[in-house]
Every structure is written in C-alpha cells, then in structure tokens.
Amino acid sequence: MMKRIIRWMTLIVLAAFILAGCEKKVIPEEEEEEQKPVQASALIQKINGFIKEVMSDAYLWYDKIPVIDIRYETDPRDYFYKILYSEDRWSFITDDLAALEGSQQGIEKTYGYSLAFGRFLNAVGNPTGNYFGIVEYVYPNTPASKAGFTRGDLIIRLNGGNITAENYIDLLFGTSVSVTKGILTSQGISTGETVVLVAEELHLDPVLMYKIIENEGHKIGYLVYLQFITEYNNTSLKLALQYFKDNQITDLVLDLRYNPGGFISAAQYLTSSIAPQSVVDNASTLVTYQWNDKYQAYWISNDIQDQLRVNFDPTVPVKLDLGKVHILTGYGSASASELTICGLEPYMEVTTVGDTTYGKYTASTTIKPEEWYTNEADYSGFENWGLQPIIIRYANAQGITNFKDGFAPDFLVNDELLPAYPLGDLTEPLLKKAVEEITGTTLPVPKRAVLPVEYIIVDRGFSKFDDQKRNLFIDLPGNFRVISE
C-alpha cells in the first residue's frame, strides 16, 4: 500500500513539473512594449519614401531590392545601404548635397595635398603600430604648397602625437591641423619642422601639369589630369591640348594614376581631342549605355540615342589626331579614367603603365528630392539630401564591360614614393617607363639610396569625398522620373 502511495505521489509531482513547464509565461506589459519595433518619425519616413521611390524606379538593379517596411527604418542611410544590390559598391546617399556637388566641380575645403598612408615594418616584417603620410602631389596656391610641401615629403606626427589608425584621416579633412615633417636619412627618419595647416575652400584645377619632353627625336606631351570636370574643358584643358598641338607633339603620356573619375562630358571632350581625327569627325561610338529594362525600353522605343550611347564629339576645338597614347594608371584610376582607356582602345593603340585600375564600369546621376517631386510639401525638411544611385552599365564599341577587377597594366611599375621623384621628371618610374616604350631606348637608372626602413602603404586619399568622386556622372533630360511611369 505504501509503495502505491509513493508511486502516485511521484506521478503527481512529475505532472506538476510538466504543467509548470507548459504554462504560458506572463510577460509584463512594459516588456511587451519594448519588443515592438520603433516607428520612425514622419520626416524620416518621408526620406525613406524618397529613397524607395527612386531606387524602385531608376536603380540599375531595381528588381533585386528587398522588401522592407520603411515605417520602422529609423536611419535613412542604413535603409539605403540595406537595399543595395550585393555587387554594388558605388551607390551612395548624402545629407550634405551642396558640399558633394561642390566637390564634383573641384570645389573643396582642403589643405591641398594628396597623401598615401604607410606603416613601417619591424625587423621580422610586421607593421608597427603608428602610421605616417607621404605626399603624392600638391595643388599650387594651397595651404600645403604655401607650407612648402612637395611630392615625397613625409608627415610623421599629428597635433603633437602619433599618427594612428584612429586619427590618420584627420590629415585629409578638418579645419586645421598641426603636422610634423619627417626627414629621410641614411640612418632612418629624423624629425623636421612642425607647421600648422588651415583648410581653405578652393577651386581646384584638375590640370595639375603639362609639359613637352623631347627625347630621341620624339616630342612627347605629358599631362597630369586629376579629375574629369566639364567646367575646365575649354579653359585649362584646352590650353594644355592647344600647347601640344602648337608644338606638334608626336606622342602623348596621359597621367591618370590619381584620377578617380568625374563627368562623362569631360571624358568625351578629352578622348575626342586625342583620338584619330577620322574617328572623331565620324562621331564614332565612344561607349554605349545599358539601363534597367524599363528605361532601356523607353529610350529605344522613343529613339533617344543620346541616352543609349556617347559618341566622339567632332566639335572639340583641338584635335591631336594621334594613333597611340600611353596612360599612367594606378588603383586611384577609376570610372571616367577607365572609360578613357577602354573607350579609346577600339580606335588606337593604348598602352598602360603603372598598376591595376580600380574597376568601375557603371555610372550614376545625382537625384535630388526637389527635382524628383513637383509638390514642395513632399520634400520639405530634407532639401539638402541626395542620392547617387548606379543607373547604367557602360561598354566600349567592342562591348568591353564588367571589368570589376580593373584593367591590369601592360607594364607593371610601382609608384615610388619613398623616396619620390617629381611628376614630369624622367627619373619618375612610371613616366620613365612610358618614355622608354615610346622611344625604344633605355633611360639611365637614377641613383637610389638604400632605404633604412621597410614600409607598406595601407591607404591613400585627398578628401572626405574620395569614395563619391570615384564615379562617372551622366546628364539626364530634365525630370526623368516620368519615363517609367
């Protein structure tokens, strides 16, 4: 009898445990509210709506956008980058449209130099903790040039302290900065003078340098071009090209190693000034455009050819009528620089010297809310926002496109910076190699001191808009939103 009672009591206890485990957990009312998604403010939802409308309409990969409830996206930037196609590393959003558009035109608040950032290596080849800067080039009449900076100069201290992974970017943008120069000696790096740089808003001419090099019976034009900006087509760029024509150059070296891209109209101007005259006069195809299916069908059905292709421009004022060109390249060569290379290749001999280019075969346009909407109430409160979505893929006349890994150079040459040789000097390795290929002769190798230190380059840049400049900008006919409606 006792055993039976014990057995029943055991069963009752087990049942109680089971029932307790199955009992629904009561969640306090406050905890339930915390688990609900946070709804974005009315203004944020308006911005999200603008993003959704634009990207669902004009984006090259609009059909791959994930479905996301914009009511609960509290950061428009996060929402924008959530919906990008996995292969798209170029589209971007900004809430400072005025500064972005200024940068696209070469208007920057800047110190005026471009820097490569390096780290020294220890005895076993591992990087040390601190960074340093090496000047790649300096715009004239800027705070950096007035402080005496030239190509190859070292910066080893920032605001009295070490340059680190956390603060090195301050050397590129800010209002002011104190920098200490380094001096390369046979024993290592010694400390030089300390100077204060105060950023200024400047109009930066992309034609940094042009000259003629005479060697072995060749007259070689050399042009350093830093950004494709249409406003300079008929000013400084025209002056350089006319100088080459007046002096009857036989060859051209186009230095695009630091050129991130820019406007298709500037690339059209430059390529039309370089290519064989018959190609230009016949308005041959420079590149073709491939839009998303909605826009492609619209342009074709309405026979709007200027949105399907870009031709060489017969009206350019200077035609060099060249059969070949040497282009200096690097990872900083992107977008419109790469279009220049592949756009010219079907029509003339293009030789590249330097390093592999960035790899960008797409183009975009700036879409502003005030141009997207007709009713001001729809964009009130976020007028300075803008989108730069990828809207086309381009290809040259031979169909070359999708070069996502960039163009490998015909001649791989390292852009030596420590120590560095002046741009335009025949001791500078990329130019030296190009001239050797043009003339068929070997130039003397400059004496080079054995470096007392080992280093690696970890980054480079000019301004906070570096990523945004790595773009090809195209022009569109007015408010193009209605096209696919």
C-alpha positions as CSV (number, residue, x, y, z in Angstrom):
1,M,0.0,0.0,0.0
2,M,2.8,2.4,1.0
3,K,4.6,1.7,-2.3
4,R,1.4,2.5,-4.3
5,I,1.0,5.8,-2.4
6,I,4.6,6.8,-3.0
7,R,4.2,5.9,-6.7
8,W,1.1,8.1,-7.0
9,M,2.8,11.0,-5.2
10,T,5.7,10.7,-7.6
11,L,3.4,10.9,-10.6
12,I,1.6,13.9,-9.2
13,V,4.9,15.7,-8.6
14,L,6.0,14.9,-12.2
15,A,2.7,16.1,-13.6
16,A,3.1,19.3,-11.7
17,F,6.6,19.9,-13.2
18,I,5.3,19.2,-16.7
19,L,2.3,21.5,-16.3
20,A,4.6,24.2,-14.9
21,G,6.9,23.8,-17.9
22,C,3.9,24.1,-20.3
23,E,2.4,27.1,-18.5
24,K,2.4,30.2,-20.6
25,K,4.9,32.8,-19.4
26,V,3.3,36.1,-18.5
27,I,5.3,39.0,-19.9
28,P,5.0,42.3,-18.1
29,E,3.2,44.9,-20.1
30,E,6.3,47.1,-20.2
31,E,8.5,44.3,-21.6
32,E,5.9,43.6,-24.4
33,E,6.1,47.3,-25.4
34,E,9.9,47.2,-25.6
35,Q,9.8,44.3,-28.1
36,K,7.7,46.2,-30.6
37,P,9.7,47.8,-33.5
38,V,10.2,51.6,-33.1
39,Q,8.4,53.6,-35.7
40,A,10.3,56.3,-37.5
41,S,9.3,59.9,-37.3
42,A,7.2,61.4,-40.1
43,L,10.2,63.2,-41.6
44,I,12.3,60.1,-41.6
45,Q,9.5,58.1,-43.3
46,K,9.4,60.8,-46.0
47,I,13.1,60.4,-46.6
48,N,12.7,56.7,-46.7
49,G,9.9,57.0,-49.1
50,F,12.0,59.2,-51.4
51,I,14.7,56.5,-51.3
52,K,12.3,53.7,-52.0
53,E,10.7,55.5,-55.0
54,V,14.0,56.5,-56.6
55,M,15.6,53.1,-56.2
56,S,12.5,51.2,-57.3
57,D,12.4,53.3,-60.5
58,A,15.8,54.3,-61.7
59,Y,18.3,51.9,-60.0
60,L,20.0,49.6,-62.4
61,W,19.2,46.6,-60.1
62,Y,15.8,47.8,-59.0
63,D,14.3,44.3,-59.3
64,K,16.7,43.0,-56.7
65,I,15.7,45.4,-53.9
66,P,14.5,43.6,-50.8
67,V,11.0,44.3,-49.3
68,I,11.5,46.3,-46.1
69,D,8.8,48.2,-44.2
70,I,10.1,51.8,-44.3
71,R,7.9,52.8,-41.4
72,Y,10.4,51.1,-39.0
73,E,13.6,52.3,-40.6
74,T,14.8,55.0,-38.2
75,D,18.1,55.8,-40.1
76,P,17.7,56.6,-43.8
77,R,21.4,55.9,-44.5
78,D,21.1,52.4,-43.0
79,Y,18.0,51.8,-45.0
80,F,19.6,52.9,-48.2
81,Y,22.6,50.6,-47.8
82,K,20.4,47.7,-46.7
83,I,18.6,47.7,-50.1
84,L,21.7,47.9,-52.4
85,Y,22.4,45.0,-54.7
86,S,25.2,42.8,-53.4
87,E,27.6,43.7,-56.2
88,D,27.0,47.5,-55.9
89,R,29.9,49.1,-54.0
90,W,29.3,52.5,-55.6
91,S,25.8,54.0,-54.9
92,F,25.7,56.4,-52.0
93,I,23.4,58.8,-50.1
94,T,24.2,62.2,-48.6
95,D,22.6,64.8,-46.4
96,D,25.1,67.4,-47.5
97,L,24.3,67.7,-51.1
98,A,25.8,71.2,-51.5
99,A,29.2,70.0,-50.4
100,L,29.1,66.9,-52.6
101,E,28.1,68.9,-55.7
102,G,30.9,71.4,-55.0
103,S,33.4,68.5,-54.7
104,Q,32.2,67.2,-58.1
105,Q,33.2,70.6,-59.5
106,G,36.6,70.7,-57.8
107,I,35.4,73.0,-55.0
108,E,36.8,71.7,-51.7
109,K,37.6,72.9,-48.3
110,T,41.1,71.3,-48.2
111,Y,44.7,71.5,-47.3
112,G,45.6,70.9,-50.9
113,Y,47.7,67.8,-50.8
114,S,47.0,64.1,-51.6
115,L,48.5,61.6,-49.2
116,A,49.5,57.9,-49.2
117,F,49.4,56.4,-45.7
118,G,52.0,53.9,-44.7
119,R,53.2,51.8,-41.8
120,F,56.8,51.0,-41.0
121,L,57.8,47.3,-40.7
122,N,59.8,45.9,-37.9
123,A,62.8,43.5,-38.2
124,V,60.6,40.5,-38.8
125,G,58.4,42.2,-41.4
126,N,55.4,43.0,-39.2
127,P,53.8,46.5,-39.3
128,T,54.4,48.8,-36.3
129,G,51.5,50.5,-34.6
130,N,52.0,54.0,-36.0
131,Y,51.1,55.5,-39.4
132,F,52.9,58.1,-41.5
133,G,51.9,60.1,-44.5
134,I,53.7,60.6,-47.8
135,V,52.7,63.4,-50.1
136,E,51.7,62.2,-53.6
137,Y,51.0,65.6,-55.1
138,V,50.2,69.2,-54.1
139,Y,47.9,71.6,-55.8
140,P,49.5,75.1,-56.3
141,N,48.5,78.0,-54.2
142,T,47.0,75.9,-51.4
143,P,47.8,75.8,-47.7
144,A,50.0,72.7,-48.3
145,S,52.0,74.3,-51.1
146,K,52.5,77.5,-49.1
147,A,53.8,75.4,-46.2
148,G,56.5,74.1,-48.6
149,F,55.1,70.5,-49.1
150,T,56.1,68.8,-52.3
151,R,55.8,65.2,-53.6
152,G,57.5,62.7,-51.4
153,D,57.5,64.7,-48.2
154,L,56.9,62.8,-45.0
155,I,54.5,63.6,-42.2
156,I,55.3,61.7,-39.0
157,R,53.4,63.4,-36.2
158,L,49.9,64.9,-36.0
159,N,48.9,67.5,-33.5
160,G,51.9,66.7,-31.4
161,G,51.2,63.0,-31.1
162,N,51.5,59.8,-33.1
163,I,49.6,59.1,-36.3
164,T,47.4,56.1,-35.7
165,A,44.6,54.1,-37.4
166,E,42.1,56.2,-35.4
167,N,43.3,59.6,-36.3
168,Y,45.2,59.5,-39.7
169,I,42.2,60.6,-41.7
170,D,42.4,63.9,-39.8
171,L,45.3,64.8,-42.1
172,L,42.9,65.0,-45.0
173,F,39.9,66.9,-43.8
174,G,39.2,69.2,-40.9
175,T,39.5,72.9,-40.3
176,S,43.1,73.0,-39.1
177,V,45.9,70.6,-38.2
178,S,49.4,70.7,-36.8
179,V,51.8,68.3,-38.7
180,T,55.5,67.5,-38.2
181,K,57.5,66.6,-41.2
182,G,59.9,63.7,-41.3
183,I,63.3,63.7,-43.0
184,L,64.6,60.6,-44.7
185,T,68.3,60.0,-43.9
186,S,70.6,57.0,-44.4
187,Q,70.1,56.2,-40.7
188,G,66.3,56.4,-40.7
189,I,63.6,59.1,-40.3
190,S,64.5,62.2,-38.3
191,T,62.2,64.9,-37.1
192,G,61.7,68.0,-39.2
193,E,59.8,71.2,-38.7
194,T,56.2,71.4,-37.4
195,V,53.7,73.5,-39.4
196,V,50.1,74.4,-38.9
197,L,47.7,74.0,-41.9
198,V,44.4,75.8,-42.1
199,A,41.9,74.4,-44.6
200,E,40.6,76.8,-47.3
201,E,37.7,76.5,-49.7
202,L,39.4,76.3,-53.1
203,H,38.6,75.8,-56.8
204,L,41.0,73.0,-57.8
205,D,42.0,73.0,-61.4
206,P,42.3,69.3,-62.5
207,V,45.1,70.1,-64.9
208,L,48.0,69.8,-62.5
209,M,50.8,69.9,-65.0
210,Y,51.5,69.8,-68.7
211,K,54.9,69.9,-70.5
212,I,56.7,68.6,-73.5
213,I,59.6,66.1,-73.2
214,E,62.0,65.8,-76.2
215,N,63.8,62.5,-76.3
216,E,65.3,60.5,-79.2
217,G,63.6,62.6,-81.9
218,H,60.2,62.4,-80.1
219,K,58.2,65.3,-78.9
220,I,56.2,63.8,-76.0
221,G,53.3,65.7,-74.4
222,Y,52.9,64.9,-70.7
223,L,49.6,65.8,-69.0
224,V,48.7,65.2,-65.3
225,Y,44.9,65.2,-65.1
226,L,43.3,64.8,-61.7
227,Q,39.6,64.8,-62.1
228,F,37.1,64.9,-65.1
229,I,35.4,68.3,-64.6
230,T,33.5,69.7,-67.5
231,E,33.9,73.3,-66.5
232,Y,37.7,73.1,-67.3
233,N,37.2,71.6,-70.8
234,N,37.5,74.9,-72.6
235,T,39.9,76.6,-70.1
236,S,43.0,74.8,-68.7
237,L,42.5,71.5,-70.5
238,K,42.1,73.3,-73.9
239,L,45.2,75.4,-73.1
240,A,47.2,72.2,-72.5
241,L,45.9,70.4,-75.6
242,Q,46.5,73.5,-77.8
243,Y,50.1,73.8,-76.4
244,F,50.7,70.2,-77.5
245,K,49.2,70.8,-81.0
246,D,51.1,74.1,-81.5
247,N,54.3,72.2,-80.6
248,Q,53.4,69.3,-82.9
249,I,53.8,66.5,-80.4
250,T,54.5,63.0,-81.8
251,D,53.3,61.2,-78.7
252,L,51.2,61.7,-75.5
253,V,51.6,60.4,-72.0
254,L,48.3,60.9,-70.1
255,D,48.8,60.6,-66.3
256,L,45.6,59.3,-64.7
257,R,47.1,57.4,-61.8
258,Y,45.4,59.7,-59.2
259,N,42.2,60.4,-61.2
260,P,39.1,58.9,-59.6
261,G,36.6,59.9,-62.4
262,G,34.1,62.6,-63.0
263,F,31.7,63.7,-65.7
264,I,31.1,61.8,-69.0
265,S,31.1,65.1,-70.8
266,A,34.7,65.7,-69.7
267,A,35.8,62.2,-70.7
268,Q,34.1,62.7,-74.1
269,Y,36.0,66.0,-74.6
270,L,39.4,64.5,-73.7
271,T,39.0,61.4,-75.7
272,S,37.7,63.4,-78.7
273,S,40.8,65.6,-78.5
274,I,43.2,62.6,-78.5
275,A,41.7,60.0,-80.9
276,P,42.4,59.8,-84.7
277,Q,40.6,62.6,-86.4
278,S,38.7,60.4,-88.7
279,V,37.1,58.6,-85.7
280,V,36.2,61.9,-84.2
281,D,34.9,63.5,-87.3
282,N,32.7,60.5,-88.0
283,A,31.2,60.8,-84.5
284,S,32.1,57.1,-83.8
285,T,30.7,55.4,-80.7
286,L,32.8,56.1,-77.6
287,V,30.6,54.0,-75.2
288,T,27.1,52.5,-75.1
289,Y,24.7,52.6,-72.1
290,Q,22.7,49.7,-70.6
291,W,19.9,50.9,-68.3
292,N,17.5,48.8,-66.4
293,D,14.8,47.1,-68.6
294,K,12.2,49.9,-68.1
295,Y,14.4,52.7,-69.1
296,Q,16.2,50.8,-71.8
297,A,12.9,50.1,-73.5
298,Y,11.8,53.7,-73.2
299,W,14.9,55.1,-74.8
300,I,14.8,52.6,-77.6
301,S,11.1,52.9,-78.3
302,N,11.4,56.7,-78.4
303,D,14.7,56.6,-80.4
304,I,16.5,58.8,-77.8
305,Q,20.0,58.0,-78.9
306,D,21.9,60.3,-76.5
307,Q,20.7,58.1,-73.6
308,L,21.8,54.9,-75.3
309,R,25.3,55.9,-76.4
310,V,28.0,58.6,-76.2
311,N,29.9,59.4,-79.4
312,F,33.1,61.2,-80.1
313,D,32.5,64.9,-80.5
314,P,33.5,66.4,-83.8
315,T,33.2,69.9,-82.4
316,V,36.1,69.8,-80.0
317,P,38.4,72.8,-80.7
318,V,41.7,70.8,-80.6
319,K,42.2,67.5,-82.4
320,L,45.6,66.0,-81.8
321,D,44.8,63.1,-84.3
322,L,47.0,60.6,-82.5
323,G,47.3,56.9,-83.4
324,K,48.6,55.9,-79.9
325,V,48.6,57.1,-76.3
326,H,50.4,56.0,-73.2
327,I,48.3,56.2,-70.0
328,L,49.8,56.0,-66.5
329,T,47.5,54.2,-64.1
330,G,47.1,53.0,-60.5
331,Y,44.4,51.9,-58.1
332,G,43.3,55.6,-57.9
333,S,42.4,55.4,-61.6
334,A,38.6,54.8,-61.7
335,S,35.4,55.3,-63.6
336,A,35.9,58.1,-66.2
337,S,39.6,57.2,-66.3
338,E,38.8,53.6,-67.1
339,L,36.2,54.8,-69.6
340,T,39.0,56.8,-71.3
341,I,41.2,53.7,-71.6
342,C,38.5,51.3,-72.9
343,G,36.7,53.9,-75.0
344,L,39.9,54.7,-76.9
345,E,41.1,51.1,-77.3
346,P,39.0,50.1,-80.3
347,Y,40.4,53.0,-82.3
348,M,44.0,53.5,-81.4
349,E,47.0,51.8,-79.6
350,V,46.5,52.4,-75.8
351,T,49.5,51.3,-73.6
352,T,49.0,51.4,-69.9
353,V,51.9,51.8,-67.4
354,G,51.7,51.6,-63.6
355,D,49.3,49.4,-61.6
356,T,45.8,47.9,-61.9
357,T,42.9,50.3,-62.1
358,Y,40.1,50.4,-59.6
359,G,37.4,48.6,-61.6
360,K,34.2,50.6,-62.2
361,Y,32.1,50.0,-65.3
362,T,28.9,51.8,-64.1
363,A,27.6,55.4,-64.0
364,S,25.2,57.4,-61.9
365,T,23.5,60.7,-61.6
366,T,22.6,63.0,-58.7
367,I,18.9,62.7,-57.8
368,K,17.5,65.5,-55.6
369,P,14.2,65.5,-53.9
370,E,13.3,68.9,-55.3
371,E,13.8,67.6,-58.8
372,W,12.0,64.3,-58.1
373,Y,8.8,65.8,-56.7
374,T,6.6,68.5,-58.1
375,N,5.0,69.3,-54.7
376,E,7.3,71.1,-52.3
377,A,5.4,69.6,-49.3
378,D,6.7,66.2,-50.4
379,Y,10.3,67.1,-49.7
380,S,10.1,69.9,-47.2
381,G,12.6,69.3,-44.4
382,F,15.1,67.3,-46.3
383,E,16.1,69.5,-49.3
384,N,19.8,69.0,-48.9
385,W,19.6,65.2,-49.2
386,G,20.5,63.5,-52.4
387,L,21.0,60.0,-53.9
388,Q,23.7,58.9,-56.2
389,P,22.4,55.5,-57.4
390,I,24.0,53.4,-60.1
391,I,21.7,53.7,-63.1
392,I,23.7,52.4,-66.1
393,R,26.4,50.0,-67.1
394,Y,28.6,51.1,-69.9
395,A,30.6,49.3,-72.6
396,N,33.0,50.4,-75.3
397,A,32.5,49.9,-79.0
398,Q,33.7,46.3,-78.8
399,G,31.4,45.5,-75.9
400,I,34.0,45.5,-73.2
401,T,32.3,46.0,-69.8
402,N,32.1,44.4,-66.3
403,F,35.8,44.9,-65.6
404,K,35.2,44.7,-61.9
405,D,38.8,43.8,-61.2
406,G,40.1,46.8,-63.1
407,F,42.5,46.9,-66.0
408,A,45.9,45.3,-65.4
409,P,48.7,47.5,-66.9
410,D,50.6,46.5,-69.9
411,F,53.7,47.4,-67.9
412,L,53.6,46.9,-64.1
413,V,55.6,49.7,-62.5
414,N,55.4,50.7,-58.8
415,D,54.6,54.3,-58.0
416,E,57.7,55.0,-55.9
417,L,57.0,57.5,-53.1
418,L,59.8,56.9,-50.5
419,P,61.9,58.5,-51.8
420,A,59.7,60.0,-54.5
421,Y,60.7,61.6,-57.8
422,P,58.9,64.7,-59.2
423,L,56.0,64.2,-61.5
424,G,57.1,65.1,-65.0
425,D,60.7,64.1,-64.4
426,L,62.3,61.3,-66.3
427,T,63.5,59.8,-63.1
428,E,59.9,59.2,-62.0
429,P,59.4,55.4,-62.7
430,L,56.0,55.4,-64.5
431,L,56.9,58.3,-66.8
432,K,60.4,56.8,-67.3
433,K,58.9,53.5,-68.5
434,A,56.4,55.2,-70.8
435,V,59.2,57.3,-72.5
436,E,61.3,54.2,-72.9
437,E,58.5,52.4,-74.6
438,I,57.9,55.3,-76.9
439,T,61.5,55.9,-77.9
440,G,62.7,52.3,-77.7
441,T,65.7,53.3,-75.6
442,T,66.6,52.7,-72.0
443,L,67.0,55.8,-69.8
444,P,69.6,55.9,-67.1
445,V,68.5,54.5,-63.7
446,P,68.6,57.2,-61.1
447,K,70.8,56.6,-58.1
448,R,68.6,55.4,-55.3
449,A,69.8,55.3,-51.7
450,V,69.1,52.0,-49.8
451,L,66.1,52.6,-47.6
452,P,67.0,52.3,-43.9
453,V,63.3,51.3,-43.2
454,E,60.7,48.9,-44.6
455,Y,57.1,50.0,-45.1
456,I,53.8,49.2,-46.6
457,I,51.1,51.5,-48.0
458,V,47.7,51.0,-46.3
459,D,45.5,53.8,-47.7
460,R,45.5,56.9,-49.7
461,G,43.3,59.9,-50.3
462,F,42.6,63.5,-50.8
463,S,39.3,64.4,-49.2
464,K,36.2,63.1,-47.4
465,F,34.6,62.8,-50.8
466,D,37.1,60.3,-52.3
467,D,34.7,57.4,-52.5
468,Q,32.0,59.7,-54.0
469,K,34.4,61.0,-56.6
470,R,35.1,57.5,-57.8
471,N,32.2,57.8,-60.1
472,L,31.1,58.5,-63.7
473,F,28.4,61.2,-63.7
474,I,25.9,61.4,-66.6
475,D,23.5,64.1,-67.6
476,L,19.8,63.3,-67.9
477,P,16.9,65.2,-69.7
478,G,15.1,67.2,-67.0
479,N,12.9,65.3,-64.5
480,F,13.2,61.8,-65.9
481,R,11.1,60.1,-63.3
482,V,8.0,60.2,-65.6
483,I,9.8,58.0,-68.1
484,S,8.9,54.7,-66.5
485,E,5.5,55.7,-65.1
